[in-house]
């Protein structure tokens, strides 16, 4: 097997794996709050407490994956074009 064919097969495997992941779990953890939905702050004693809600995920802790967002946009465009 040549190096180009091996690289193509590896790229295809990774792409199909990501497609399956987006299909089974379209939402991933928010990168800003790490899935908590809010920031952690410390009070004057140094004890951790809940901070402000995360604006990026609207305090849910979840964000839509990039692949799922692209799929949703393509489906929306297709549906709008066939009306």
N, CA, C and O atoms as a GROMACS GRO file, in nm:
protein
  332
    1UNK      N    1   0.085  -0.118   0.000
    1UNK     CA    2   0.000   0.000   0.000
    1UNK      C    3   0.089   0.124   0.000
    1UNK      O    4   0.183   0.134   0.079
    2UNK      N    5   0.060   0.216  -0.086
    2UNK     CA    6   0.143   0.335  -0.094
    2UNK      C    7   0.111   0.430   0.021
    2UNK      O    8   0.009   0.417   0.089
    3UNK      N    9   0.198   0.523   0.039
    3UNK     CA   10   0.182   0.619   0.148
    3UNK      C   11   0.060   0.709   0.127
    3UNK      O   12  -0.008   0.744   0.224
    4UNK      N   13   0.032   0.745   0.003
    4UNK     CA   14  -0.083   0.830  -0.026
    4UNK      C   15  -0.213   0.756   0.002
    4UNK      O   16  -0.307   0.814   0.057
    5UNK      N   17  -0.219   0.630  -0.036
    5UNK     CA   18  -0.340   0.550  -0.011
    5UNK      C   19  -0.360   0.530   0.139
    5UNK      O   20  -0.474   0.533   0.187
    6UNK      N   21  -0.253   0.509   0.212
    6UNK     CA   22  -0.263   0.492   0.356
    6UNK      C   23  -0.311   0.620   0.424
    6UNK      O   24  -0.394   0.616   0.514
    7UNK      N   25  -0.259   0.734   0.379
    7UNK     CA   26  -0.302   0.862   0.435
    7UNK      C   27  -0.448   0.890   0.401
    7UNK      O   28  -0.522   0.942   0.485
    8UNK      N   29  -0.490   0.856   0.280
    8UNK     CA   30  -0.629   0.875   0.241
    8UNK      C   31  -0.723   0.787   0.323
    8UNK      O   32  -0.830   0.832   0.364
    9UNK      N   33  -0.682   0.663   0.346
    9UNK     CA   34  -0.764   0.572   0.426
    9UNK      C   35  -0.774   0.620   0.570
    9UNK      O   36  -0.880   0.611   0.631
   10UNK      N   37  -0.664   0.672   0.623
   10UNK     CA   38  -0.665   0.724   0.760
   10UNK      C   39  -0.754   0.847   0.771
   10UNK      O   40  -0.830   0.860   0.867
   11UNK      N   41  -0.746   0.937   0.674
   11UNK     CA   42  -0.830   1.057   0.673
   11UNK      C   43  -0.978   1.021   0.661
   11UNK      O   44  -1.062   1.081   0.727
   12UNK      N   45  -1.009   0.923   0.577
   12UNK     CA   46  -1.146   0.877   0.561
   12UNK      C   47  -1.199   0.816   0.690
   12UNK      O   48  -1.314   0.839   0.727
   13UNK      N   49  -1.116   0.740   0.759
   13UNK     CA   50  -1.156   0.678   0.885
   13UNK      C   51  -1.184   0.784   0.993
   13UNK      O   52  -1.282   0.773   1.066
   14UNK      N   53  -1.098   0.885   1.001
   14UNK     CA   54  -1.118   0.992   1.099
   14UNK      C   55  -1.244   1.071   1.068
   14UNK      O   56  -1.320   1.106   1.158
   15UNK      N   57  -1.266   1.101   0.940
   15UNK     CA   58  -1.385   1.177   0.899
   15UNK      C   59  -1.512   1.101   0.930
   15UNK      O   60  -1.607   1.158   0.983
   16UNK      N   61  -1.515   0.973   0.897
   16UNK     CA   62  -1.634   0.893   0.926
   16UNK      C   63  -1.658   0.880   1.076
   16UNK      O   64  -1.772   0.878   1.122
   17UNK      N   65  -1.550   0.872   1.153
   17UNK     CA   66  -1.564   0.867   1.299
   17UNK      C   67  -1.626   0.994   1.354
   17UNK      O   68  -1.709   0.989   1.444
   18UNK      N   69  -1.585   1.110   1.300
   18UNK     CA   70  -1.642   1.237   1.345
   18UNK      C   71  -1.788   1.251   1.304
   18UNK      O   72  -1.869   1.306   1.378
   19UNK      N   73  -1.821   1.201   1.184
   19UNK     CA   74  -1.960   1.206   1.138
   19UNK      C   75  -2.048   1.122   1.230
   19UNK      O   76  -2.158   1.164   1.266
   20UNK      N   77  -2.001   1.005   1.269
   20UNK     CA   78  -2.078   0.920   1.360
   20UNK      C   79  -2.091   0.987   1.497
   20UNK      O   80  -2.197   0.980   1.560
   21UNK      N   81  -1.985   1.051   1.543
   21UNK     CA   82  -1.990   1.119   1.672
   21UNK      C   83  -2.090   1.234   1.670
   21UNK      O   84  -2.164   1.254   1.767
   22UNK      N   85  -2.094   1.311   1.560
   22UNK     CA   86  -2.190   1.421   1.547
   22UNK      C   87  -2.333   1.368   1.537
   22UNK      O   88  -2.427   1.434   1.582
   23UNK      N   89  -2.350   1.251   1.478
   23UNK     CA   90  -2.483   1.192   1.464
   23UNK      C   91  -2.533   1.139   1.599
   23UNK      O   92  -2.650   1.158   1.634
   24UNK      N   93  -2.446   1.073   1.675
   24UNK     CA   94  -2.488   1.015   1.803
   24UNK      C   95  -2.495   1.119   1.915
   24UNK      O   96  -2.584   1.113   2.000
   25UNK      N   97  -2.403   1.213   1.915
   25UNK     CA   98  -2.399   1.315   2.019
   25UNK      C   99  -2.378   1.452   1.957
   25UNK      O  100  -2.264   1.498   1.947
   26UNK      N  101  -2.487   1.518   1.913
   26UNK     CA  102  -2.470   1.646   1.843
   26UNK      C  103  -2.422   1.760   1.931
   26UNK      O  104  -2.375   1.862   1.879
   27UNK      N  105  -2.432   1.748   2.061
   27UNK     CA  106  -2.389   1.854   2.152
   27UNK      C  107  -2.266   1.810   2.231
   27UNK      O  108  -2.261   1.697   2.280
   28UNK      N  109  -2.169   1.899   2.242
   28UNK     CA  110  -2.049   1.874   2.320
   28UNK      C  111  -2.041   1.975   2.434
   28UNK      O  112  -2.120   2.069   2.440
   29UNK      N  113  -1.945   1.954   2.522
   29UNK     CA  114  -1.926   2.048   2.633
   29UNK      C  115  -1.879   2.183   2.582
   29UNK      O  116  -1.803   2.191   2.486
   30UNK      N  117  -1.925   2.287   2.647
   30UNK     CA  118  -1.883   2.423   2.614
   30UNK      C  119  -1.734   2.436   2.647
   30UNK      O  120  -1.689   2.393   2.753
   31UNK      N  121  -1.659   2.496   2.554
   31UNK     CA  122  -1.515   2.510   2.576
   31UNK      C  123  -1.482   2.622   2.674
   31UNK      O  124  -1.377   2.618   2.738
   32UNK      N  125  -1.569   2.719   2.687
   32UNK     CA  126  -1.540   2.833   2.775
   32UNK      C  127  -1.559   2.795   2.922
   32UNK      O  128  -1.473   2.824   3.006
   33UNK      N  129  -1.671   2.731   2.954
   33UNK     CA  130  -1.700   2.696   3.094
   33UNK      C  131  -1.672   2.549   3.124
   33UNK      O  132  -1.695   2.503   3.235
   34UNK      N  133  -1.623   2.474   3.024
   34UNK     CA  134  -1.590   2.332   3.037
   34UNK      C  135  -1.710   2.249   3.078
   34UNK      O  136  -1.696   2.151   3.152
   35UNK      N  137  -1.828   2.286   3.030
   35UNK     CA  138  -1.948   2.207   3.054
   35UNK      C  139  -2.018   2.234   3.186
   35UNK      O  140  -2.114   2.164   3.219
   36UNK      N  141  -1.974   2.332   3.262
   36UNK     CA  142  -2.036   2.359   3.392
   36UNK      C  143  -2.153   2.457   3.380
   36UNK      O  144  -2.245   2.453   3.461
   37UNK      N  145  -2.149   2.544   3.280
   37UNK     CA  146  -2.256   2.641   3.262
   37UNK      C  147  -2.233   2.772   3.334
   37UNK      O  148  -2.312   2.865   3.320
   38UNK      N  149  -2.127   2.779   3.410
   38UNK     CA  150  -2.096   2.903   3.482
   38UNK      C  151  -1.946   2.907   3.512
   38UNK      O  152  -1.877   2.806   3.502
   39UNK      N  153  -1.900   3.022   3.548
   39UNK     CA  154  -1.759   3.038   3.586
   39UNK      C  155  -1.743   3.012   3.734
   39UNK      O  156  -1.838   3.025   3.811
   40UNK      N  157  -1.623   2.974   3.774
   40UNK     CA  158  -1.593   2.958   3.916
   40UNK      C  159  -1.515   3.080   3.963
   40UNK      O  160  -1.418   3.122   3.899
   41UNK      N  161  -1.556   3.136   4.075
   41UNK     CA  162  -1.483   3.246   4.136
   41UNK      C  163  -1.451   3.207   4.279
   41UNK      O  164  -1.497   3.104   4.329
   42UNK      N  165  -1.373   3.288   4.343
   42UNK     CA  166  -1.335   3.262   4.482
   42UNK      C  167  -1.382   3.378   4.569
   42UNK      O  168  -1.376   3.494   4.529
   43UNK      N  169  -1.430   3.343   4.689
   43UNK     CA  170  -1.467   3.450   4.782
   43UNK      C  171  -1.341   3.499   4.854
   43UNK      O  172  -1.230   3.458   4.820
   44UNK      N  173  -1.358   3.584   4.952
   44UNK     CA  174  -1.242   3.643   5.020
   44UNK      C  175  -1.162   3.540   5.100
   44UNK      O  176  -1.044   3.561   5.127
   45UNK      N  177  -1.225   3.431   5.137
   45UNK     CA  178  -1.155   3.327   5.212
   45UNK      C  179  -1.081   3.230   5.120
   45UNK      O  180  -1.002   3.147   5.166
   46UNK      N  181  -1.106   3.240   4.989
   46UNK     CA  182  -1.041   3.151   4.894
   46UNK      C  183  -1.126   3.030   4.858
   46UNK      O  184  -1.083   2.944   4.781
   47UNK      N  185  -1.247   3.024   4.913
   47UNK     CA  186  -1.336   2.913   4.885
   47UNK      C  187  -1.403   2.933   4.749
   47UNK      O  188  -1.448   3.043   4.717
   48UNK      N  189  -1.408   2.828   4.669
   48UNK     CA  190  -1.468   2.839   4.536
   48UNK      C  191  -1.619   2.853   4.547
   48UNK      O  192  -1.683   2.787   4.629
   49UNK      N  193  -1.674   2.940   4.463
   49UNK     CA  194  -1.820   2.956   4.459
   49UNK      C  195  -1.862   2.978   4.315
   49UNK      O  196  -1.779   3.002   4.227
   50UNK      N  197  -1.991   2.971   4.292
   50UNK     CA  198  -2.044   2.986   4.158
   50UNK      C  199  -2.033   3.132   4.113
   50UNK      O  200  -2.064   3.224   4.188
   51UNK      N  201  -1.987   3.149   3.989
   51UNK     CA  202  -1.974   3.283   3.933
   51UNK      C  203  -2.090   3.312   3.839
   51UNK      O  204  -2.200   3.258   3.854
   52UNK      N  205  -2.064   3.398   3.743
   52UNK     CA  206  -2.167   3.437   3.647
   52UNK      C  207  -2.196   3.323   3.550
   52UNK      O  208  -2.112   3.237   3.525
   53UNK      N  209  -2.318   3.325   3.495
   53UNK     CA  210  -2.356   3.227   3.395
   53UNK      C  211  -2.274   3.248   3.268
   53UNK      O  212  -2.236   3.361   3.234
   54UNK      N  213  -2.246   3.139   3.200
   54UNK     CA  214  -2.170   3.144   3.075
   54UNK      C  215  -2.259   3.201   2.965
   54UNK      O  216  -2.368   3.150   2.941
   55UNK      N  217  -2.211   3.307   2.898
   55UNK     CA  218  -2.289   3.368   2.791
   55UNK      C  219  -2.282   3.288   2.662
   55UNK      O  220  -2.374   3.291   2.582
   56UNK      N  221  -2.173   3.215   2.642
   56UNK     CA  222  -2.155   3.141   2.518
   56UNK      C  223  -2.255   3.027   2.505
   56UNK      O  224  -2.311   3.007   2.397
   57UNK      N  225  -2.278   2.953   2.612
   57UNK     CA  226  -2.370   2.839   2.605
   57UNK      C  227  -2.503   2.869   2.674
   57UNK      O  228  -2.588   2.780   2.685
   58UNK      N  229  -2.523   2.991   2.719
   58UNK     CA  230  -2.644   3.034   2.788
   58UNK      C  231  -2.673   2.949   2.913
   58UNK      O  232  -2.787   2.914   2.940
   59UNK      N  233  -2.567   2.917   2.986
   59UNK     CA  234  -2.572   2.846   3.115
   59UNK      C  235  -2.622   2.702   3.104
   59UNK      O  236  -2.667   2.645   3.203
   60UNK      N  237  -2.614   2.642   2.984
   60UNK     CA  238  -2.652   2.501   2.972
   60UNK      C  239  -2.532   2.410   2.984
   60UNK      O  240  -2.546   2.294   3.022
   61UNK      N  241  -2.413   2.460   2.952
   61UNK     CA  242  -2.293   2.378   2.955
   61UNK      C  243  -2.272   2.301   2.826
   61UNK      O  244  -2.172   2.231   2.813
   62UNK      N  245  -2.362   2.311   2.732
   62UNK     CA  246  -2.352   2.237   2.606
   62UNK      C  247  -2.349   2.331   2.487
   62UNK      O  248  -2.412   2.437   2.490
   63UNK      N  249  -2.276   2.293   2.383
   63UNK     CA  250  -2.270   2.368   2.258
   63UNK      C  251  -2.285   2.269   2.144
   63UNK      O  252  -2.247   2.153   2.156
   64UNK      N  253  -2.340   2.315   2.033
   64UNK     CA  254  -2.356   2.228   1.917
   64UNK      C  255  -2.218   2.210   1.851
   64UNK      O  256  -2.141   2.305   1.841
   65UNK      N  257  -2.190   2.089   1.807
   65UNK     CA  258  -2.061   2.060   1.744
   65UNK      C  259  -2.053   2.128   1.607
   65UNK      O  260  -2.156   2.155   1.545
   66UNK      N  261  -1.932   2.155   1.561
   66UNK     CA  262  -1.911   2.223   1.434
   66UNK      C  263  -1.969   2.140   1.319
   66UNK      O  264  -2.035   2.194   1.231
   67UNK      N  265  -1.944   2.010   1.319
   67UNK     CA  266  -1.996   1.924   1.213
   67UNK      C  267  -2.147   1.921   1.209
   67UNK      O  268  -2.206   1.922   1.102
   68UNK      N  269  -2.210   1.918   1.326
   68UNK     CA  270  -2.356   1.918   1.331
   68UNK      C  271  -2.411   2.053   1.285
   68UNK      O  272  -2.515   2.058   1.220
   69UNK      N  273  -2.341   2.161   1.319
   69UNK     CA  274  -2.384   2.294   1.274
   69UNK      C  275  -2.379   2.303   1.121
   69UNK      O  276  -2.471   2.356   1.059
   70UNK      N  277  -2.273   2.251   1.060
   70UNK     CA  278  -2.262   2.250   0.914
   70UNK      C  279  -2.371   2.165   0.851
   70UNK      O  280  -2.427   2.202   0.748
   71UNK      N  281  -2.401   2.049   0.912
   71UNK     CA  282  -2.507   1.963   0.860
   71UNK      C  283  -2.642   2.034   0.868
   71UNK      O  284  -2.720   2.030   0.772
   72UNK      N  285  -2.671   2.098   0.981
   72UNK     CA  286  -2.797   2.169   0.997
   72UNK      C  287  -2.809   2.284   0.896
   72UNK      O  288  -2.916   2.306   0.840
   73UNK      N  289  -2.700   2.356   0.872
   73UNK     CA  290  -2.702   2.466   0.776
   73UNK      C  291  -2.726   2.415   0.634
   73UNK      O  292  -2.801   2.476   0.558
   74UNK      N  293  -2.664   2.303   0.599
   74UNK     CA  294  -2.684   2.249   0.464
   74UNK      C  295  -2.827   2.198   0.447
   74UNK      O  296  -2.885   2.216   0.340
   75UNK      N  297  -2.884   2.136   0.549
   75UNK     CA  298  -3.022   2.089   0.540
   75UNK      C  299  -3.119   2.207   0.530
   75UNK      O  300  -3.217   2.200   0.457
   76UNK      N  301  -3.092   2.313   0.603
   76UNK     CA  302  -3.176   2.432   0.599
   76UNK      C  303  -3.172   2.496   0.460
   76UNK      O  304  -3.275   2.539   0.408
   77UNK      N  305  -3.054   2.502   0.400
   77UNK     CA  306  -3.040   2.558   0.266
   77UNK      C  307  -3.112   2.471   0.164
   77UNK      O  308  -3.178   2.522   0.074
   78UNK      N  309  -3.099   2.340   0.177
   78UNK     CA  310  -3.164   2.248   0.084
   78UNK      C  311  -3.316   2.262   0.092
   78UNK      O  312  -3.385   2.268  -0.010
   79UNK      N  313  -3.369   2.266   0.215
   79UNK     CA  314  -3.513   2.279   0.232
   79UNK      C  315  -3.565   2.412   0.179
   79UNK      O  316  -3.673   2.417   0.120
   80UNK      N  317  -3.488   2.520   0.198
   80UNK     CA  318  -3.530   2.650   0.146
   80UNK      C  319  -3.526   2.653  -0.007
   80UNK      O  320  -3.605   2.724  -0.069
   81UNK      N  321  -3.437   2.577  -0.066
   81UNK     CA  322  -3.426   2.576  -0.212
   81UNK      C  323  -3.530   2.490  -0.280
   81UNK      O  324  -3.556   2.508  -0.399
   82UNK      N  325  -3.591   2.396  -0.208
   82UNK     CA  326  -3.688   2.306  -0.270
   82UNK      C  327  -3.832   2.350  -0.244
   82UNK      O  328  -3.926   2.278  -0.279
   83UNK      N  329  -3.850   2.463  -0.184
   83UNK     CA  330  -3.988   2.510  -0.156
   83UNK      C  331  -4.050   2.567  -0.278
   83UNK      O  332  -4.165   2.611  -0.274
   0.00000   0.00000   0.00000
